[in-house]
Amino acid sequence: MLPPFACCGTGGDVRDAWRHHQERKLRMLRYWRDGLERQLAAAEAAINTLEGQIERDSSQPSS
């Protein structure tokens, strides 16, 4: 995770710095979630494709 108050100067309100830190963490977590959702969608597509191939191959008569 990000260190608290990274990229914040010594001036200003501590609450504003904390809010900025929390917003940065939220953006980072959303970015991670988006990547995981892409990976999950790819895995689901691969599973569906393989299941379809297995079903198709098992319904065809053997040579």
KOLROSE-899649 format. One record per atom (N, C-alpha, C): atom name; x, y, z; residue in one letter. Coordinates in pm, 1 decimal. Example, Ala and Ser with C-alpha at 12.3 -4.5 7.8 and 13.67 -1.06 7.14 Angstrom:
BEGIN
@atome N, xx 1319.0, yy -569.0, zz 780.0, residu A;
@atome CA, xx 1230.0, yy -450.0, zz 780.0, residu A;
@atome C, xx 1320.0, yy -330.0, zz 780.0, residu A;
@atome N, xx 1285.0, yy -225.0, zz 708.0, residu S;
@atome CA, xx 1367.0, yy -106.0, zz 714.0, residu S;
@atome C, xx 1290.0, yy 3.0, zz 787.0, residu S;
! end
This chain:
BEGIN
@atome N, xx 83.5, yy -117.4, zz 0.0, residu M;
@atome CA, xx 0.0, yy 0.0, zz 0.0, residu M;
@atome C, xx 88.1, yy 123.9, zz 0.0, residu M;
@atome N, xx 21.9, yy 235.1, zz -15.4, residu L;
@atome CA, xx 94.3, yy 361.5, zz -18.9, residu L;
@atome C, xx 124.3, yy 409.8, zz 121.5, residu L;
@atome N, xx 239.7, yy 471.5, zz 140.7, residu P;
@atome CA, xx 266.9, yy 528.6, zz 272.5, residu P;
@atome C, xx 175.3, yy 648.4, zz 295.5, residu P;
@atome N, xx 128.9, yy 668.4, zz 416.7, residu P;
@atome CA, xx 39.3, yy 780.5, zz 441.0, residu P;
@atome C, xx 109.6, yy 913.3, zz 415.1, residu P;
@atome N, xx 34.6, yy 1005.0, zz 361.8, residu F;
@atome CA, xx 79.9, yy 1141.6, zz 338.1, residu F;
@atome C, xx 193.5, yy 1149.7, zz 237.0, residu F;
@atome N, xx 201.8, yy 1053.5, zz 147.8, residu A;
@atome CA, xx 302.5, yy 1061.4, zz 42.3, residu A;
@atome C, xx 265.1, yy 1176.2, zz -51.0, residu A;
@atome N, xx 362.4, yy 1246.9, zz -97.5, residu C;
@atome CA, xx 344.4, yy 1358.9, zz -190.1, residu C;
@atome C, xx 270.0, yy 1476.1, zz -126.4, residu C;
@atome N, xx 267.9, yy 1485.5, zz 1.1, residu C;
@atome CA, xx 200.7, yy 1595.3, zz 69.1, residu C;
@atome C, xx 306.1, yy 1680.8, zz 137.9, residu C;
@atome N, xx 290.2, yy 1811.6, zz 130.3, residu G;
@atome CA, xx 383.2, yy 1902.0, zz 196.0, residu G;
@atome C, xx 355.4, yy 1907.7, zz 344.9, residu G;
@atome N, xx 439.7, yy 1980.5, zz 415.3, residu T;
@atome CA, xx 421.4, yy 1991.7, zz 559.2, residu T;
@atome C, xx 310.7, yy 2090.0, zz 593.1, residu T;
@atome N, xx 277.6, yy 2179.9, zz 501.2, residu G;
@atome CA, xx 171.1, yy 2276.0, zz 527.9, residu G;
@atome C, xx 34.8, yy 2215.6, zz 500.0, residu G;
@atome N, xx -68.3, yy 2286.8, zz 540.4, residu G;
@atome CA, xx -203.9, yy 2240.5, zz 511.6, residu G;
@atome C, xx -262.6, yy 2162.2, zz 626.6, residu G;
@atome N, xx -386.3, yy 2129.2, zz 607.4, residu D;
@atome CA, xx -462.1, yy 2059.3, zz 710.0, residu D;
@atome C, xx -435.4, yy 1909.2, zz 703.7, residu D;
@atome N, xx -418.5, yy 1848.1, zz 818.7, residu V;
@atome CA, xx -392.4, yy 1704.0, zz 824.9, residu V;
@atome C, xx -510.1, yy 1626.3, zz 768.6, residu V;
@atome N, xx -630.7, yy 1673.5, zz 793.7, residu R;
@atome CA, xx -749.0, yy 1604.0, zz 740.6, residu R;
@atome C, xx -750.0, yy 1603.7, zz 588.9, residu R;
@atome N, xx -708.0, yy 1715.4, zz 528.1, residu D;
@atome CA, xx -701.0, yy 1719.8, zz 381.8, residu D;
@atome C, xx -595.5, yy 1622.2, zz 328.9, residu D;
@atome N, xx -483.2, yy 1615.0, zz 397.7, residu A;
@atome CA, xx -378.1, yy 1521.7, zz 357.0, residu A;
@atome C, xx -427.3, yy 1377.5, zz 369.7, residu A;
@atome N, xx -498.7, yy 1349.0, zz 477.5, residu W;
@atome CA, xx -550.7, yy 1213.4, zz 498.5, residu W;
@atome C, xx -654.9, yy 1179.0, zz 392.1, residu W;
@atome N, xx -741.7, yy 1274.3, zz 360.0, residu R;
@atome CA, xx -843.1, yy 1252.3, zz 256.2, residu R;
@atome C, xx -775.2, yy 1226.6, zz 121.6, residu R;
@atome N, xx -672.7, yy 1304.2, zz 91.3, residu H;
@atome CA, xx -597.9, yy 1285.1, zz -33.2, residu H;
@atome C, xx -535.2, yy 1144.9, zz -36.2, residu H;
@atome N, xx -478.4, yy 1104.7, zz 74.7, residu H;
@atome CA, xx -418.7, yy 970.8, zz 84.5, residu H;
@atome C, xx -524.4, yy 862.8, zz 62.0, residu H;
@atome N, xx -640.3, yy 877.9, zz 124.4, residu Q;
@atome CA, xx -748.4, yy 779.8, zz 110.1, residu Q;
@atome C, xx -797.9, yy 774.6, zz -34.6, residu Q;
@atome N, xx -806.3, yy 889.5, zz -100.1, residu E;
@atome CA, xx -850.1, yy 892.6, zz -239.8, residu E;
@atome C, xx -749.2, yy 822.8, zz -330.4, residu E;
@atome N, xx -620.2, yy 841.4, zz -302.2, residu R;
@atome CA, xx -517.3, yy 771.9, zz -379.2, residu R;
@atome C, xx -527.0, yy 621.0, zz -360.2, residu R;
@atome N, xx -549.4, yy 576.8, zz -236.8, residu K;
@atome CA, xx -565.9, yy 433.4, zz -211.0, residu K;
@atome C, xx -686.8, yy 379.2, zz -285.6, residu K;
@atome N, xx -796.4, yy 454.7, zz -285.0, residu L;
@atome CA, xx -917.6, yy 410.8, zz -353.4, residu L;
@atome C, xx -893.0, yy 396.7, zz -503.2, residu L;
@atome N, xx -823.9, yy 493.1, zz -562.9, residu R;
@atome CA, xx -792.6, yy 483.8, zz -706.3, residu R;
@atome C, xx -706.0, yy 361.3, zz -734.8, residu R;
@atome N, xx -607.6, yy 335.5, zz -647.7, residu M;
@atome CA, xx -520.0, yy 220.6, zz -666.0, residu M;
@atome C, xx -599.1, yy 90.0, zz -656.3, residu M;
@atome N, xx -686.0, yy 78.0, zz -557.4, residu L;
@atome CA, xx -765.0, yy -44.2, zz -540.3, residu L;
@atome C, xx -861.0, yy -65.1, zz -656.2, residu L;
@atome N, xx -918.9, yy 41.5, zz -707.0, residu R;
@atome CA, xx -1007.3, yy 29.1, zz -824.0, residu R;
@atome C, xx -928.8, yy -16.3, zz -946.5, residu R;
@atome N, xx -806.3, yy 34.4, zz -960.6, residu Y;
@atome CA, xx -720.3, yy -7.2, zz -1070.9, residu Y;
@atome C, xx -690.0, yy -156.9, zz -1061.1, residu Y;
@atome N, xx -655.9, yy -203.0, zz -940.7, residu W;
@atome CA, xx -631.4, yy -346.3, zz -919.9, residu W;
@atome C, xx -755.7, yy -428.4, zz -950.5, residu W;
@atome N, xx -872.9, yy -380.8, zz -903.6, residu R;
@atome CA, xx -997.2, yy -453.1, zz -927.8, residu R;
@atome C, xx -1025.6, yy -464.5, zz -1077.0, residu R;
@atome N, xx -1003.9, yy -355.8, zz -1150.7, residu D;
@atome CA, xx -1027.9, yy -359.3, zz -1295.0, residu D;
@atome C, xx -940.2, yy -464.1, zz -1362.9, residu D;
@atome N, xx -813.7, yy -471.5, zz -1322.0, residu G;
@atome CA, xx -724.4, yy -572.4, zz -1378.6, residu G;
@atome C, xx -769.5, yy -713.7, zz -1345.5, residu G;
@atome N, xx -813.2, yy -734.3, zz -1221.9, residu L;
@atome CA, xx -861.9, yy -867.0, zz -1182.1, residu L;
@atome C, xx -988.8, yy -904.2, zz -1257.1, residu L;
@atome N, xx -1075.6, yy -806.0, zz -1281.1, residu E;
@atome CA, xx -1197.8, yy -833.6, zz -1356.7, residu E;
@atome C, xx -1165.1, yy -873.2, zz -1499.7, residu E;
@atome N, xx -1062.7, yy -809.5, zz -1559.7, residu R;
@atome CA, xx -1021.0, yy -848.4, zz -1694.9, residu R;
@atome C, xx -967.2, yy -990.4, zz -1695.7, residu R;
@atome N, xx -886.1, yy -1024.5, zz -1596.1, residu Q;
@atome CA, xx -831.0, yy -1159.7, zz -1588.9, residu Q;
@atome C, xx -941.3, yy -1262.7, zz -1566.9, residu Q;
@atome N, xx -1038.3, yy -1230.2, zz -1482.7, residu L;
@atome CA, xx -1149.2, yy -1321.5, zz -1457.8, residu L;
@atome C, xx -1232.4, yy -1341.7, zz -1584.1, residu L;
@atome N, xx -1257.2, yy -1234.0, zz -1657.7, residu A;
@atome CA, xx -1333.5, yy -1246.4, zz -1782.1, residu A;
@atome C, xx -1259.6, yy -1334.8, zz -1882.3, residu A;
@atome N, xx -1128.1, yy -1320.9, zz -1889.3, residu A;
@atome CA, xx -1049.6, yy -1404.6, zz -1979.7, residu A;
@atome C, xx -1055.1, yy -1551.4, zz -1937.2, residu A;
@atome N, xx -1046.1, yy -1577.2, zz -1807.5, residu A;
@atome CA, xx -1053.1, yy -1715.0, zz -1758.5, residu A;
@atome C, xx -1191.1, yy -1774.5, zz -1785.2, residu A;
@atome N, xx -1296.4, yy -1695.8, zz -1763.0, residu E;
@atome CA, xx -1432.3, yy -1744.1, zz -1789.9, residu E;
@atome C, xx -1449.3, yy -1777.2, zz -1938.2, residu E;
@atome N, xx -1396.9, yy -1692.9, zz -2025.2, residu A;
@atome CA, xx -1407.3, yy -1718.2, zz -2168.9, residu A;
@atome C, xx -1332.0, yy -1845.9, zz -2206.6, residu A;
@atome N, xx -1214.2, yy -1866.0, zz -2150.5, residu A;
@atome CA, xx -1136.8, yy -1986.4, zz -2179.2, residu A;
@atome C, xx -1209.4, yy -2111.4, zz -2129.8, residu A;
@atome N, xx -1268.5, yy -2102.9, zz -2011.9, residu I;
@atome CA, xx -1343.6, yy -2217.0, zz -1956.7, residu I;
@atome C, xx -1462.6, yy -2249.1, zz -2045.5, residu I;
@atome N, xx -1537.3, yy -2146.1, zz -2084.4, residu N;
@atome CA, xx -1654.7, yy -2168.9, zz -2170.7, residu N;
@atome C, xx -1614.6, yy -2229.6, zz -2304.3, residu N;
@atome N, xx -1504.0, yy -2182.6, zz -2361.4, residu T;
@atome CA, xx -1456.4, yy -2237.0, zz -2488.2, residu T;
@atome C, xx -1418.0, yy -2384.0, zz -2472.7, residu T;
@atome N, xx -1344.5, yy -2416.4, zz -2368.3, residu L;
@atome CA, xx -1303.5, yy -2555.6, zz -2346.8, residu L;
@atome C, xx -1423.4, yy -2646.2, zz -2321.0, residu L;
@atome N, xx -1519.0, yy -2598.3, zz -2241.2, residu E;
@atome CA, xx -1639.7, yy -2678.8, zz -2216.9, residu E;
@atome C, xx -1715.1, yy -2704.0, zz -2346.7, residu E;
@atome N, xx -1723.6, yy -2601.0, zz -2431.1, residu G;
@atome CA, xx -1790.4, yy -2618.9, zz -2560.2, residu G;
@atome C, xx -1717.4, yy -2718.5, zz -2647.9, residu G;
@atome N, xx -1584.3, yy -2714.3, zz -2649.8, residu Q;
@atome CA, xx -1505.9, yy -2807.7, zz -2729.3, residu Q;
@atome C, xx -1520.9, yy -2949.7, zz -2677.4, residu Q;
@atome N, xx -1519.8, yy -2965.8, zz -2546.4, residu I;
@atome CA, xx -1535.3, yy -3099.8, zz -2487.5, residu I;
@atome C, xx -1673.3, yy -3156.5, zz -2521.6, residu I;
@atome N, xx -1775.3, yy -3071.8, zz -2507.9, residu E;
@atome CA, xx -1912.0, yy -3116.8, zz -2540.0, residu E;
@atome C, xx -1923.6, yy -3152.6, zz -2687.5, residu E;
@atome N, xx -1866.4, yy -3070.3, zz -2774.0, residu R;
@atome CA, xx -1871.3, yy -3097.2, zz -2918.0, residu R;
@atome C, xx -1797.9, yy -3226.2, zz -2951.3, residu R;
@atome N, xx -1679.9, yy -3245.4, zz -2891.4, residu D;
@atome CA, xx -1599.4, yy -3364.0, zz -2920.9, residu D;
@atome C, xx -1664.9, yy -3491.5, zz -2867.9, residu D;
@atome N, xx -1733.8, yy -3482.3, zz -2755.5, residu S;
@atome CA, xx -1796.8, yy -3602.8, zz -2700.1, residu S;
@atome C, xx -1923.5, yy -3639.6, zz -2775.3, residu S;
@atome N, xx -1983.8, yy -3544.9, zz -2846.3, residu S;
@atome CA, xx -2105.7, yy -3577.3, zz -2920.4, residu S;
@atome C, xx -2075.2, yy -3628.7, zz -3060.6, residu S;
@atome N, xx -1952.9, yy -3612.2, zz -3108.9, residu Q;
@atome CA, xx -1915.1, yy -3662.3, zz -3240.4, residu Q;
@atome C, xx -1879.6, yy -3810.7, zz -3230.5, residu Q;
@atome N, xx -1920.5, yy -3890.2, zz -3331.4, residu P;
@atome CA, xx -1884.2, yy -4032.1, zz -3329.7, residu P;
@atome C, xx -1734.3, yy -4050.4, zz -3347.3, residu P;
@atome N, xx -1677.1, yy -4149.4, zz -3280.4, residu S;
@atome CA, xx -1534.4, yy -4178.5, zz -3289.9, residu S;
@atome C, xx -1504.6, yy -4240.0, zz -3425.0, residu S;
@atome N, xx -1384.9, yy -4212.4, zz -3479.0, residu S;
@atome CA, xx -1344.9, yy -4268.6, zz -3608.3, residu S;
@atome C, xx -1275.3, yy -4399.7, zz -3591.6, residu S;
! end
